[in-house]
C-alpha cells in the first residue's frame, strides 16, 4: 500500500506501508491514504499560502465523498491549532485487527485500516501536534493528536465536512424528529422538553445521514469519545457542516432532577492526547450502510475490563407499578414462558429517584431477595432501574449491594451527556459497574461512540425518540439509516398497543431491524394481556429472536421509505422488513441463506383494517432455497418478520 501522491510539486515523495514508514522531507501538498481494498481514498492537503488550514477530503471509486474541508483544534483563548502549521513529517501505519465482540451485528468485526499521521508544529507556540487520517474499507475518519507532554486547555474543535454540491442531510437533535436539508441549512426541530436545557442554536446530533448527488450514502458519526465533550454539528457555509463541542448537558431538565448545569466552554486535557474520531461511513447504497455499522466500534479503544464472559445479551420484560412481590413473581413467570433472559424493575421501586431515597432499600411490600431468587431459579437475570441523582450520591453502596443481591445489571435513567465532566461521569459509572460484574443500560439524551467496546458491560443505550412515544412508520424506517448506525438503540418495543401508528407485523420486524443487545419487549404490557396463547400465536417470533448476531445482510431500503435486513444467529436467519405509510411490495432474493432447503415462517400483514394497529398478523410457512425470491407485501405502515430454519 502506498501513500498516494499528485504531481503538484516536483520531488514529491511516497512512503510504503510494508512496515511503518516515515518521511521528513516536505512532500507534495497532498498526501493520500487508501483503504485496504483500494476503493476508498482519504487525502490531507498541507497548509500553503492560498489555504493556511490543513484540509481533508475523501472519495469512493473515484467519486467525491468529502470535498476539501478545513481542520483545526481551538485553544481556550480562541486561537487555533492548524492554520499556518509547519509540516514536520508523516508516517503510514497499518492499524486495527479482526476482533470478536462479546455481542454485536457480526461474529467478527474487521477493524483493519490504513492510517496516515502527519506531524505539524505550531509556529506561534513551538508545540507539536498530529492529524491522523484513517481509510477503512467501510469509510474514513480523522482525529487530532496532541503530542507535547503538557496540559492543554481547549475551547472547541473546527473539523469541517464539505459534501459534494447538491447533497442532502437528514438530521435530528435531542431525540426529536428528523429534518432534511442542505448541509449548510441544518435546523432539526427542537425537542419540546429536552432542547431548552442544552446547547442552543441550529445544532444536530450525530449520526447524520448524507445522500450525495452521485448516489453515495454516508453516515457521519463519532468514535472513541473519552475525556472529551460530545460533538454536535452545525451548518458552516455552502455544502458544509462543522463540529460543535457541547457546553451544556443534555436532558438537564424536568424529571432528571437537580444538578450543576453550568456552561463549560473550556476543558482541559493532558497530552499526549487523542481526540475522538470523526467518522464517515461510505456506501454505494443506503441499505449497505447497515452492514458497515461496526466501524464505530472498531475505531474505539479495545476492552479495558478484561474478562467479560459474564456479559450476556438478551431480551427483557419490564416490571411496572404498582409494585408488589406477587406482581413481580408473575412477571418472572411470564418472562420464563416467553423465553426472555431478563426482567427489570423500573422507576420508583426504591422511591422517587430525585429525592433523598436510598437506592439500596426497596419500598415496602417488595421482598427483593425472594424476587431475585425466583428469577435466578428460572435462569432470568434481574435489572434494576436507578436515577442519575442517587448514582451520583451513593454509587459505591449501589454497586456493592446489587452485586451481593445477585443483580445482573442496572438501567440508569435521566443520565446527562454533553460536557467533558458528563462524559467522564458516564465512563466512571460504567467502569465501576463493570468491576462489580454489573451490566449497564443508559437512558435519555445520549449518543453512542463505541464505548461498548472499551467497556463491554455497557450493553445498551437510548438516545432516540423511542417506540414508547408511538412515532410514525416513517420515523421507524428513518432510524436504521441514522441513529441505529452508531451503536445499540434501546427502542422499547410496544407490541400491540392501542396508540401504535403501525401494524403489529411492523412491530415484530423491529426485533430484527434494530440492533440492541438488551431488547425490551412488551413495554407497556402486563402478563395478563397475553394470558391466551391461542390469541397471540405470532409471539413465537419474539420468543425465538435473539439480540446479538453472527452475520448481518442488508437486503434493501431507502431512508424514510422502507428497510429490509436479515441477521443470522447460529444456523437460523431472522428477516425484518418495514415500510412507511405507503403500501409496498418488496422482492427479496434469498441467496444469503446458503445451500439446502429452508423452512420460512412468515409473520405478515393480514387483511387491512381501519387503523394500521388493528391489522392482524397472518402466519404462513413455505419451503425455500437460496435461489428463490420472496415477494413481501407490506401494508401501509406495515412490515413482515420471517424466521428461516434449515431442513
Backbone torsions as a table, in degrees:
resi	resn	phi	psi	omega
1	UNK	NA	129.9	-179.6
2	UNK	-108.5	147.9	164.7
3	UNK	-72.3	117.8	-176.7
4	UNK	-66.7	165.9	179.9
5	UNK	-149.4	157.1	171.3
6	UNK	-122.4	145.9	-175.6
7	UNK	-82.3	62.9	177.4
8	UNK	-84.1	-31.3	179.7
9	UNK	-135.6	133.4	178.3
10	UNK	-62.9	147.4	-179.5
11	UNK	84.6	11.9	176.5
12	UNK	-59.4	147.3	-176.1
13	UNK	-120.5	160.4	175.7
14	UNK	-132.0	152.5	178.9
15	UNK	-124.4	137.1	179.7
16	UNK	-86.4	162.4	-179.8
17	UNK	-112.6	24.7	175.9
18	UNK	-60.1	-37.6	167.2
19	UNK	-135.6	-168.5	172.6
20	UNK	-67.5	136.5	-179.5
21	UNK	-133.2	138.1	-178.0
22	UNK	-126.8	150.4	175.5
23	UNK	-127.3	135.8	179.6
24	UNK	-117.2	-7.0	173.6
25	UNK	-83.4	139.2	-178.1
26	UNK	-60.0	124.5	-177.8
27	UNK	-87.5	-172.2	171.8
28	UNK	-60.8	168.1	-177.2
29	UNK	-65.1	-21.3	-174.3
30	UNK	-121.0	122.3	174.1
31	UNK	-108.8	140.9	-176.7
32	UNK	-124.6	153.4	170.0
33	UNK	-138.8	139.0	-178.4
34	UNK	-114.3	152.4	177.1
35	UNK	-65.9	159.6	179.7
36	UNK	-53.7	-34.6	178.5
37	UNK	-86.0	-2.4	175.0
38	UNK	81.4	-2.6	-173.6
39	UNK	-85.7	-27.7	-177.1
40	UNK	-108.7	133.1	-178.8
41	UNK	-122.9	134.2	171.0
42	UNK	-121.1	143.5	-176.6
43	UNK	-136.8	151.4	174.7
44	UNK	-127.3	123.7	176.9
45	UNK	-94.0	127.8	-179.4
46	UNK	-73.3	152.3	176.6
47	UNK	-60.0	144.8	175.7
48	UNK	-151.2	-178.1	-171.3
49	UNK	-59.5	-40.6	-177.0
50	UNK	-78.8	-23.4	179.9
51	UNK	-140.9	98.0	-174.2
52	UNK	-72.7	-14.3	-179.3
53	UNK	-91.1	142.6	163.9
54	UNK	-64.4	143.4	-175.9
55	UNK	-134.0	146.3	176.4
56	UNK	-117.8	159.6	178.1
57	UNK	-153.1	167.2	-178.6
58	UNK	-155.9	155.8	177.4
59	UNK	-149.0	161.0	173.5
60	UNK	-131.6	126.9	-178.7
61	UNK	51.7	36.7	178.5
62	UNK	81.1	-5.0	179.5
63	UNK	-94.6	136.4	-176.3
64	UNK	-67.9	139.0	175.1
65	UNK	-113.4	-48.4	173.0
66	UNK	-124.6	125.8	170.6
67	UNK	-78.7	172.5	-177.3
68	UNK	-53.4	121.7	-171.3
69	UNK	-133.8	133.5	-175.3
70	UNK	-72.3	151.0	178.3
71	UNK	-129.1	136.4	176.0
72	UNK	-166.8	148.3	167.6
73	UNK	-104.3	140.4	-176.8
74	UNK	-104.0	124.4	177.7
75	UNK	-81.0	169.2	-171.1
76	UNK	-63.9	-28.3	-178.8
77	UNK	-85.8	4.7	177.3
78	UNK	97.8	-13.1	177.3
79	UNK	-79.6	160.6	-172.5
80	UNK	-117.0	146.4	165.0
81	UNK	-90.3	121.8	-178.8
82	UNK	145.1	-65.1	-177.7
83	UNK	-64.5	130.8	179.5
84	UNK	74.5	7.8	-178.2
85	UNK	-63.5	144.7	-178.5
86	UNK	-95.9	124.7	178.7
87	UNK	-65.1	134.7	175.2
88	UNK	-111.4	-50.2	-176.4
89	UNK	-168.5	167.5	173.4
90	UNK	-141.6	158.2	-176.2
91	UNK	-145.7	144.4	178.0
92	UNK	-107.2	137.4	178.6
93	UNK	-131.0	145.3	162.0
94	UNK	-98.1	117.9	-173.7
95	UNK	-126.6	169.0	178.3
96	UNK	86.3	-179.4	-175.2
97	UNK	-160.1	166.5	166.6
98	UNK	-87.1	123.3	-172.5
99	UNK	-135.0	155.2	-175.6
100	UNK	-107.9	112.8	179.1
101	UNK	-79.7	158.0	174.9
102	UNK	-70.5	-16.6	174.4
103	UNK	-161.4	159.6	-179.5
104	UNK	167.5	-168.2	177.8
105	UNK	-91.5	-5.0	178.8
106	UNK	-153.8	157.5	179.6
107	UNK	-68.4	-37.5	-179.8
108	UNK	-126.5	133.1	173.5
109	UNK	-102.5	136.9	178.3
110	UNK	-101.5	105.5	179.7
111	UNK	-101.3	9.0	-175.3
112	UNK	-69.5	130.6	-176.7
113	UNK	-151.5	165.6	171.9
114	UNK	-106.4	135.1	-178.9
115	UNK	-123.7	139.4	175.1
116	UNK	-113.4	121.2	178.6
117	UNK	-113.0	123.3	179.4
118	UNK	-113.8	123.5	-178.3
119	UNK	-97.9	131.8	179.9
120	UNK	-122.3	163.5	169.4
121	UNK	-122.2	130.9	175.1
122	UNK	-76.5	120.7	-172.5
123	UNK	-68.3	-26.1	-177.2
124	UNK	-83.5	-25.8	-173.4
125	UNK	-117.3	-4.0	179.6
126	UNK	52.4	41.3	176.1
127	UNK	-122.7	150.7	-176.2
128	UNK	-101.4	143.1	173.4
129	UNK	-146.4	165.8	-178.7
130	UNK	-131.4	154.5	168.2
131	UNK	-114.6	127.1	-177.8
132	UNK	-112.0	125.5	-177.0
133	UNK	-116.5	127.4	-177.6
134	UNK	-116.2	138.5	174.5
135	UNK	-123.7	116.6	-178.8
136	UNK	-117.1	160.2	178.2
137	UNK	-61.5	-17.8	-177.4
138	UNK	-110.1	0.6	179.5
139	UNK	163.3	-170.8	-179.8
140	UNK	-128.6	163.0	179.3
141	UNK	-155.1	155.5	177.7
142	UNK	-140.2	144.8	174.8
143	UNK	-149.0	165.2	177.2
144	UNK	-108.4	149.7	178.1
145	UNK	-129.4	118.1	173.8
146	UNK	-86.0	118.7	-170.0
147	UNK	-96.8	-37.4	-174.6
148	UNK	-64.8	129.5	-178.8
149	UNK	-73.3	84.7	-177.8
150	UNK	-159.2	170.9	177.0
151	UNK	-86.1	140.9	177.1
152	UNK	-123.1	145.3	168.4
153	UNK	-114.6	120.0	-175.4
154	UNK	-108.9	148.7	179.5
155	UNK	-116.8	2.4	179.1
156	UNK	155.4	-170.2	-179.0
157	UNK	-146.9	139.6	-179.2
158	UNK	-124.9	65.2	173.7
159	UNK	-87.9	113.5	-178.8
160	UNK	-94.5	149.7	172.3
161	UNK	-133.3	109.2	178.7
162	UNK	-105.1	118.5	-175.4
163	UNK	-94.0	161.5	177.4
164	UNK	-54.9	142.3	-177.6
165	UNK	-55.7	133.5	-178.4
166	UNK	94.9	0.7	178.9
167	UNK	-68.0	151.9	176.6
168	UNK	-119.0	146.3	-176.8
169	UNK	-124.3	133.9	171.4
170	UNK	-100.8	122.5	-175.4
171	UNK	-139.4	156.9	172.9
172	UNK	-149.5	172.4	174.3
173	UNK	-149.3	149.7	171.1
174	UNK	53.0	42.8	177.8
175	UNK	62.4	27.6	-179.9
176	UNK	-92.9	-168.5	179.0
177	UNK	-75.1	162.9	177.4
178	UNK	-92.7	145.3	175.5
179	UNK	-127.3	150.6	179.3
180	UNK	-112.1	132.2	-176.9
181	UNK	-157.1	173.2	165.5
182	UNK	-70.0	155.0	-177.8
183	UNK	-54.9	-41.8	-176.2
184	UNK	-72.6	-11.3	-174.9
185	UNK	-109.8	29.5	179.3
186	UNK	-58.5	113.0	173.7
187	UNK	-144.0	69.8	178.2
188	UNK	-65.1	147.2	-178.0
189	UNK	-61.4	135.1	175.3
190	UNK	-68.4	152.2	175.5
191	UNK	-82.2	136.3	-175.7
192	UNK	-62.2	-24.0	-178.8
193	UNK	-110.1	-38.7	-167.0
194	UNK	-87.7	-33.2	-170.4
195	UNK	-67.9	-30.7	-173.6
196	UNK	-59.5	-27.8	-173.0
197	UNK	-95.6	-2.3	-172.6
198	UNK	-122.2	-166.5	-176.3
199	UNK	-58.7	133.0	-175.8
200	UNK	-97.5	162.9	177.9
201	UNK	109.8	178.2	-179.8
202	UNK	-77.1	77.9	-175.2
203	UNK	-117.8	148.7	-179.5
204	UNK	-128.3	146.9	176.2
205	UNK	-87.5	144.7	167.7
206	UNK	-75.3	157.7	-0.4
207	UNK	-78.7	149.5	170.5
208	UNK	-104.4	144.1	173.1
209	UNK	-103.1	131.9	-179.0
210	UNK	-125.8	132.5	174.2
211	UNK	-114.8	120.5	179.6
212	UNK	-88.3	160.3	179.1
213	UNK	-62.0	-22.8	178.8
214	UNK	-81.4	-0.8	178.4
215	UNK	90.1	8.6	177.3
216	UNK	-81.9	137.4	178.9
217	UNK	-104.4	133.9	-177.7
218	UNK	-127.3	152.3	169.2
219	UNK	-131.6	123.2	-178.2
220	UNK	-98.1	116.5	-172.3
221	UNK	-128.9	178.0	175.4
222	UNK	-125.5	141.7	179.5
223	UNK	-138.9	147.5	174.8
224	UNK	61.9	49.5	177.4
225	UNK	-83.7	103.3	179.7
226	UNK	-131.8	127.7	177.0
227	UNK	53.4	45.0	-172.8
228	UNK	-156.9	142.8	-179.3
229	UNK	-63.4	154.7	174.4
230	UNK	-71.5	146.4	-179.4
231	UNK	-95.4	150.3	164.5
232	UNK	-124.8	177.5	179.0
233	UNK	-129.9	149.8	174.8
234	UNK	-139.6	158.8	176.9
235	UNK	-65.8	146.6	-175.1
236	UNK	-147.1	50.9	-178.9
237	UNK	99.9	171.8	-171.1
238	UNK	-53.7	124.7	175.4
239	UNK	65.0	15.1	-167.9
240	UNK	-126.4	142.9	167.8
241	UNK	-123.7	163.2	-179.8
242	UNK	-143.4	150.6	179.2
243	UNK	-66.8	146.1	171.0
244	UNK	-131.7	118.8	178.7
245	UNK	-85.3	131.4	-173.2
246	UNK	-65.0	138.3	179.2
247	UNK	-109.3	-9.1	179.8
248	UNK	-130.9	160.1	174.9
249	UNK	-78.1	152.1	171.4
250	UNK	-84.2	150.2	175.7
251	UNK	59.9	33.1	-179.9
252	UNK	-90.7	55.6	-175.6
253	UNK	-153.0	167.2	171.4
254	UNK	58.8	-123.8	-173.8
255	UNK	-69.0	-8.4	-175.0
256	UNK	-69.7	-18.6	176.7
257	UNK	85.7	-178.6	-174.8
258	UNK	-72.5	161.9	177.6
259	UNK	167.9	171.8	-177.6
260	UNK	-88.5	110.5	-176.5
261	UNK	-105.8	25.0	-178.4
262	UNK	-59.5	153.0	175.1
263	UNK	-73.0	147.2	178.6
264	UNK	-130.8	75.8	-179.1
265	UNK	-73.4	-14.8	-179.6
266	UNK	-129.3	142.2	177.4
267	UNK	-141.7	159.4	-173.0
268	UNK	-114.5	143.9	173.0
269	UNK	-138.4	154.1	175.2
270	UNK	-106.3	121.7	178.7
271	UNK	-84.0	152.4	5.5
272	UNK	-68.8	142.2	-173.8
273	UNK	-149.3	136.7	176.8
274	UNK	-109.0	129.8	175.0
275	UNK	-76.9	166.9	175.7
276	UNK	-62.2	156.5	173.2
277	UNK	-75.5	139.7	164.7
278	UNK	-98.9	115.8	-166.1
279	UNK	-113.0	138.7	172.6
280	UNK	-124.7	107.2	171.2
281	UNK	-74.0	140.6	-173.4
282	UNK	-130.8	132.8	179.7
283	UNK	-150.6	152.3	176.1
284	UNK	-79.4	-7.0	175.3
285	UNK	-146.4	150.9	178.3
286	UNK	-59.0	-39.4	-175.5
287	UNK	-62.2	-40.3	-175.8
288	UNK	-67.3	-14.5	172.7
289	UNK	-59.1	-30.3	-178.2
290	UNK	-63.8	-28.8	178.8
291	UNK	-81.1	-12.6	-174.9
292	UNK	-104.2	6.5	-172.8
293	UNK	-66.3	-14.7	-179.2
294	UNK	-75.9	-5.9	-177.9
295	UNK	-64.3	-37.0	179.2
296	UNK	-58.1	-45.3	179.7
297	UNK	-69.3	-36.8	-179.2
298	UNK	-66.5	-26.9	178.4
299	UNK	-85.3	-8.3	-178.2
300	UNK	-81.0	159.5	175.8
301	UNK	-60.6	132.3	-179.2
302	UNK	-62.9	169.0	-176.1
303	UNK	-46.7	125.0	176.2
304	UNK	-105.3	-2.0	-176.4
305	UNK	-91.3	-16.2	-176.0
306	UNK	84.1	-131.7	-177.8
307	UNK	-65.7	118.2	177.3
308	UNK	-124.5	29.9	179.0
309	UNK	-63.4	-18.7	179.9
310	UNK	-79.8	-14.3	177.6
311	UNK	-75.0	126.3	-179.8
312	UNK	-136.3	130.2	175.3
313	UNK	-75.8	169.1	178.1
314	UNK	167.4	-171.2	-178.6
315	UNK	-113.1	149.7	-172.8
316	UNK	-130.9	150.8	174.2
317	UNK	-118.9	134.1	-176.5
318	UNK	-87.8	129.1	170.9
319	UNK	-87.4	119.4	-173.5
320	UNK	-107.7	164.6	173.9
321	UNK	-67.2	153.5	0.5
322	UNK	-76.3	136.6	-175.5
323	UNK	-85.2	127.7	168.3
324	UNK	-143.2	160.2	177.8
325	UNK	-61.8	-43.7	-177.2
326	UNK	-65.6	-38.8	178.3
327	UNK	-64.2	-41.0	178.0
328	UNK	-63.3	-41.1	179.0
329	UNK	-64.4	-36.0	176.8
330	UNK	-65.1	-37.8	177.5
331	UNK	-65.9	-37.7	176.8
332	UNK	-64.4	-42.6	177.1
333	UNK	-60.8	-41.6	178.5
334	UNK	-63.6	-44.5	179.4
335	UNK	-60.5	-40.9	178.5
336	UNK	-65.4	-42.2	179.3
337	UNK	-61.6	-37.5	-177.6
338	UNK	-92.6	10.1	174.8
339	UNK	61.0	34.3	177.2
340	UNK	-85.1	154.2	-175.6
341	UNK	-92.7	-20.5	-173.3
342	UNK	-141.8	155.3	162.1
343	UNK	-123.7	157.1	-177.2
344	UNK	-136.1	128.1	168.6
345	UNK	-80.4	122.5	-177.8
346	UNK	-88.2	-166.4	-171.3
347	UNK	-55.2	148.6	171.3
348	UNK	79.9	13.4	175.7
349	UNK	-71.9	-17.2	177.2
350	UNK	-119.3	-7.0	-177.3
351	UNK	148.7	-164.9	-175.1
352	UNK	-64.4	-41.3	-179.3
353	UNK	105.0	-36.5	176.8
354	UNK	-107.4	4.3	174.8
355	UNK	-102.0	-173.4	-178.6
356	UNK	-74.0	14.2	-178.7
357	UNK	-53.5	145.3	179.6
358	UNK	-90.5	116.8	-176.6
359	UNK	-77.4	9.8	172.7
360	UNK	-111.5	6.0	-177.3
361	UNK	-124.5	109.7	178.6
362	UNK	-65.5	155.6	175.1
363	UNK	-66.3	163.3	179.9
364	UNK	-59.3	138.9	178.2
365	UNK	97.3	-5.3	177.8
366	UNK	-108.3	114.4	174.7
367	UNK	-93.2	84.5	-172.2
368	UNK	-63.5	-37.0	178.9
369	UNK	-61.0	-44.5	179.4
370	UNK	-65.2	-40.8	-177.7
371	UNK	-65.2	-47.1	-179.0
372	UNK	-66.0	-38.9	177.6
373	UNK	-62.5	-40.7	178.8
374	UNK	-64.7	-39.8	178.0
375	UNK	-64.8	-46.0	179.8
376	UNK	-60.2	-38.3	-179.1
377	UNK	-62.1	-24.6	179.1
378	UNK	-102.8	10.6	178.6
379	UNK	73.9	24.3	-176.0
380	UNK	-110.9	131.0	178.8
381	UNK	-86.3	150.3	-179.8
382	UNK	-102.8	130.8	173.7
383	UNK	-115.6	133.4	-179.4
384	UNK	-115.3	136.7	177.9
385	UNK	-83.7	137.6	176.3
386	UNK	-139.4	133.4	176.3
387	UNK	-76.3	161.9	179.8
388	UNK	-59.2	-39.1	-173.7
389	UNK	-61.6	-53.0	176.4
390	UNK	-65.9	-28.1	176.8
391	UNK	-63.1	-34.8	176.7
392	UNK	-73.9	-32.8	-171.7
393	UNK	-86.3	-35.2	-169.2
394	UNK	-143.2	40.5	-174.4
395	UNK	-61.2	-41.4	-179.3
396	UNK	-58.5	-45.5	179.4
397	UNK	-65.4	-38.0	-179.3
398	UNK	-62.9	-52.1	-174.3
399	UNK	-68.8	-36.0	177.8
400	UNK	-66.7	-44.9	-178.0
401	UNK	-65.6	-46.3	-177.3
402	UNK	-66.4	-35.8	175.4
403	UNK	-61.6	-44.8	179.8
404	UNK	-65.5	-33.4	178.1
405	UNK	-71.7	-20.4	-175.5
406	UNK	87.5	26.2	179.0
407	UNK	-71.8	144.3	-179.2
408	UNK	-86.6	-32.1	-176.3
409	UNK	-169.1	172.3	-179.5
410	UNK	-126.9	135.3	169.8
411	UNK	-103.7	110.1	179.5
412	UNK	-91.3	130.8	-177.6
413	UNK	-112.1	156.6	179.0
414	UNK	55.4	43.7	-178.7
415	UNK	-83.5	133.7	178.1
416	UNK	-85.7	139.9	172.6
417	UNK	-142.1	136.9	-179.8
418	UNK	166.1	-80.0	-178.6
419	UNK	-67.8	165.9	177.3
420	UNK	-55.9	-41.7	-178.3
421	UNK	-66.0	-31.7	176.4
422	UNK	-69.7	-42.4	177.8
423	UNK	-62.7	-41.6	178.6
424	UNK	-65.5	-39.8	177.9
425	UNK	-59.5	-45.1	179.7
426	UNK	-61.7	-45.3	179.9
427	UNK	-59.6	-49.2	-177.9
428	UNK	-64.6	-37.1	177.9
429	UNK	-59.9	-50.7	-177.5
430	UNK	-67.5	-42.0	-178.1
431	UNK	-63.5	-44.0	-179.1
432	UNK	-65.7	-36.0	173.6
433	UNK	-63.9	-41.8	-180.0
434	UNK	-62.1	-36.9	178.8
435	UNK	-66.5	-19.1	177.2
436	UNK	-106.6	16.8	177.1
437	UNK	57.4	45.8	176.1
438	UNK	-116.7	126.7	174.4
439	UNK	-75.5	159.5	-175.8
440	UNK	-132.5	134.2	169.6
441	UNK	-122.9	120.7	-179.1
442	UNK	-103.0	138.5	-179.7
443	UNK	-122.4	151.8	175.3
444	UNK	103.2	-149.8	-160.2
445	UNK	-81.4	71.9	-179.2
446	UNK	-117.5	163.5	175.0
447	UNK	-137.2	137.5	-177.3
448	UNK	-74.0	149.0	176.3
449	UNK	-146.7	27.4	176.6
450	UNK	88.1	8.5	-178.0
451	UNK	-63.8	-21.2	178.6
452	UNK	-68.0	-16.8	171.5
453	UNK	-79.5	-42.4	-178.5
454	UNK	-67.5	-42.7	178.4
455	UNK	-126.0	87.0	-171.0
456	UNK	-66.4	-9.0	173.1
457	UNK	-74.7	-8.4	175.9
458	UNK	-81.2	83.3	-163.7
459	UNK	-91.5	-16.5	-178.0
460	UNK	-160.4	156.1	173.4
461	UNK	-153.7	160.3	-177.0
462	UNK	-91.7	-102.9	179.5
463	UNK	65.3	42.4	-176.4
464	UNK	-160.9	150.7	170.1
465	UNK	-76.1	95.7	-164.9
466	UNK	-82.3	176.3	-177.0
467	UNK	-64.1	-22.3	178.8
468	UNK	-64.7	-16.2	177.4
469	UNK	-96.0	5.4	174.9
470	UNK	54.7	57.5	-178.6
471	UNK	-73.4	174.2	179.5
472	UNK	-75.5	163.2	174.7
473	UNK	-62.3	-35.4	178.3
474	UNK	-61.5	-41.9	176.2
475	UNK	-59.8	-44.3	-177.9
476	UNK	-61.7	-33.4	-179.5
477	UNK	-96.6	7.0	167.2
478	UNK	-89.6	-37.3	-174.4
479	UNK	-59.5	-38.2	-179.9
480	UNK	-59.4	-22.3	-177.1
481	UNK	-103.9	3.3	-177.6
482	UNK	-129.9	-102.7	-174.5
483	UNK	-54.6	-38.5	-173.7
484	UNK	-69.5	-15.2	-177.6
485	UNK	-76.0	-18.0	-174.5
486	UNK	-90.1	-18.3	-178.3
487	UNK	161.7	-170.5	-177.9
488	UNK	-52.9	145.9	-177.2
489	UNK	-134.4	104.0	-176.9
490	UNK	-81.1	97.2	-168.7
491	UNK	-99.5	-6.9	174.4
492	UNK	48.0	75.3	-175.6
493	UNK	-63.8	124.9	-176.5
494	UNK	-106.7	77.2	-170.4
495	UNK	-67.3	137.4	171.6
496	UNK	53.1	39.4	179.7
497	UNK	-90.7	145.9	-175.5
498	UNK	-66.9	-16.1	179.1
499	UNK	-99.0	-2.1	178.4
500	UNK	-60.8	144.6	176.8
501	UNK	-102.2	12.7	-177.1
502	UNK	-129.1	170.1	173.8
503	UNK	-75.5	163.2	176.9
504	UNK	-66.9	-33.6	177.4
505	UNK	-64.3	-35.2	173.5
506	UNK	-59.2	-43.0	179.3
507	UNK	-66.9	-39.4	177.0
508	UNK	-60.1	-43.5	-176.2
509	UNK	-62.9	-26.1	-179.4
510	UNK	-55.3	-33.3	-176.0
511	UNK	-63.5	-25.7	176.6
512	UNK	-98.7	-32.2	-177.2
513	UNK	-71.4	-45.2	-177.9
514	UNK	-92.6	134.1	176.9
515	UNK	-95.8	119.1	173.3
516	UNK	-151.6	114.4	-175.7
517	UNK	-61.0	-21.5	176.4
518	UNK	-123.1	90.5	-173.9
519	UNK	-95.3	124.2	175.8
520	UNK	-89.7	128.5	177.9
521	UNK	-114.1	157.4	174.2
522	UNK	55.7	47.6	-166.0
523	UNK	-56.4	-44.2	-176.4
524	UNK	-99.3	13.3	-168.7
525	UNK	-100.6	158.7	168.4
526	UNK	-114.4	156.4	-175.5
527	UNK	-55.9	-33.5	-174.6
528	UNK	-66.8	-18.1	176.7
529	UNK	-59.6	-34.5	-174.7
530	UNK	-108.6	29.5	-176.7
531	UNK	-62.6	-32.4	-179.1
532	UNK	-94.4	108.3	177.7
533	UNK	-61.2	-35.5	-177.2
534	UNK	-64.4	-27.1	-178.7
535	UNK	-81.2	-15.1	-174.5
536	UNK	-132.8	57.1	-177.9
537	UNK	-65.9	-23.7	-177.2
538	UNK	-71.2	-12.9	-178.2
539	UNK	-67.6	-12.7	176.7
540	UNK	-64.6	-21.0	172.7
541	UNK	-63.7	-50.5	176.9
542	UNK	-61.9	-37.1	179.5
543	UNK	-57.4	-35.4	-172.4
544	UNK	-94.4	-25.6	-167.6
545	UNK	-75.0	120.3	178.6
546	UNK	-80.2	-177.1	-178.9
547	UNK	-123.5	-2.8	177.1
548	UNK	-131.1	145.4	-163.8
549	UNK	-129.9	150.3	174.9
550	UNK	-91.5	-20.7	-176.9
551	UNK	-160.6	143.1	176.9
552	UNK	-129.1	130.6	179.0
553	UNK	-128.3	119.7	175.5
554	UNK	-81.6	130.2	-174.7
555	UNK	-107.6	-8.7	178.3
556	UNK	151.1	163.2	176.7
557	UNK	155.2	162.5	174.6
558	UNK	-145.3	136.9	-173.2
559	UNK	-58.9	129.9	-179.3
560	UNK	76.1	-0.2	-176.7
561	UNK	-113.3	-62.1	-178.5
562	UNK	-163.4	166.8	177.9
563	UNK	-153.7	146.0	173.5
564	UNK	-143.6	127.7	-178.1
565	UNK	-142.6	142.6	175.2
566	UNK	-116.7	137.6	179.7
567	UNK	-131.6	140.0	-177.6
568	UNK	-110.3	137.8	169.0
569	UNK	-131.2	115.5	-176.3
570	UNK	62.9	-127.3	-177.3
571	UNK	-96.1	6.1	-177.3
572	UNK	-116.0	148.1	176.5
573	UNK	-112.6	143.5	178.7
574	UNK	-125.3	120.5	-177.0
575	UNK	-112.6	132.7	174.5
576	UNK	-123.9	134.2	176.8
577	UNK	-133.8	138.0	-177.9
578	UNK	-140.9	147.6	176.2
579	UNK	-126.8	165.4	175.1
580	UNK	-81.5	-150.5	-175.3
581	UNK	-73.0	-3.6	178.1
582	UNK	-95.9	134.9	171.3
583	UNK	-63.5	151.1	-173.1
584	UNK	-154.9	141.4	170.5
585	UNK	-108.8	123.8	179.9
586	UNK	-112.3	134.0	174.0
587	UNK	-98.0	114.9	-173.2
588	UNK	-113.9	111.3	172.8
589	UNK	-71.2	145.0	-175.6
590	UNK	-106.3	23.4	-176.7
591	UNK	-66.8	-12.7	176.6
592	UNK	-70.6	-16.0	-173.7
593	UNK	-70.1	-33.8	-173.7
594	UNK	88.5	-170.3	-171.1
595	UNK	-73.3	160.9	173.3
596	UNK	93.6	-179.8	178.4
597	UNK	-95.6	146.4	-177.8
598	UNK	-132.2	144.2	171.7
599	UNK	-94.9	118.2	178.3
600	UNK	-100.3	116.7	174.5
601	UNK	-102.9	117.6	-170.3
602	UNK	-109.0	130.4	177.1
603	UNK	-111.8	99.2	-166.3
604	UNK	-116.0	167.4	171.2
605	UNK	-68.7	128.4	177.0
606	UNK	-85.7	-159.2	-180.0
607	UNK	-57.4	135.2	-177.5
608	UNK	-58.7	143.1	177.5
609	UNK	-115.5	177.7	-178.1
610	UNK	-62.4	-37.0	177.0
611	UNK	-122.1	144.8	-179.9
612	UNK	-52.3	-41.3	-176.2
613	UNK	-64.9	-17.6	179.8
614	UNK	-90.4	-4.3	179.9
615	UNK	-69.7	123.9	-178.1
616	UNK	-72.4	163.0	174.3
617	UNK	-94.3	126.9	176.4
618	UNK	-100.5	130.2	-178.7
619	UNK	-111.4	129.9	177.7
620	UNK	-147.0	168.4	178.2
621	UNK	-145.9	155.3	176.2
622	UNK	-158.4	159.7	176.2
623	UNK	-91.7	139.0	-176.5
624	UNK	-137.8	164.5	173.7
625	UNK	-125.5	166.4	179.9
626	UNK	-63.6	-22.3	179.8
627	UNK	-81.1	-6.5	-177.3
628	UNK	-83.4	164.9	170.0
629	UNK	-125.6	139.2	175.9
630	UNK	-105.7	138.0	172.1
631	UNK	-99.1	118.1	179.6
632	UNK	-100.4	120.3	177.3
633	UNK	-99.2	110.6	-176.6
634	UNK	-106.2	128.7	177.3
635	UNK	-72.8	165.4	172.4
636	UNK	-54.0	130.9	-175.5
637	UNK	58.6	30.2	-173.7
638	UNK	-106.5	-170.6	-179.0
639	UNK	-171.7	-176.2	177.2
640	UNK	-155.5	140.8	175.5
641	UNK	-121.3	135.9	-176.9
642	UNK	-133.8	129.7	174.0
643	UNK	-104.2	123.8	177.6
644	UNK	-107.9	123.6	178.7
645	UNK	-124.8	135.8	-178.3
646	UNK	-69.1	145.3	178.2
647	UNK	-104.1	NA	NA
